[in-house]
Amino acid sequence: MPSFLEDNNMLPKKIDKGSKTAEKILSSHMDTGNPKRDKRIDVRVTTKTYEEFTQITRYLGTTNSSVVSMLITEYIREHKDILNEQ
């Protein structure tokens, strides 16, 4: 199965923030097993990258933080076999 990063056709079109579609997309990528989020990840990117990323997330009706959470969840899902080997 291709990652949603690799297949642009899988990216949602503009979403109404309060819509059921937005809730479904966001909740499908969120880890609901542990609602307590007490860890922080700091990343450094160029100004251009940050501005483009922010423009896309705003267009989609999401936040930068929620998209980063989705990316991390997808990354873990794709590499789950590594965790099972240990």
Buried (B, 14 or more C-beta within 10 A) or exposed (E): EEEBEEEEEEEBEEBEEEEEEBEEBBEEBEEEEEEEEEEEEEEEEEEEEEEEBEEEBEEBBBBEEBBBBBBEBBEEEEEEEEEEEE
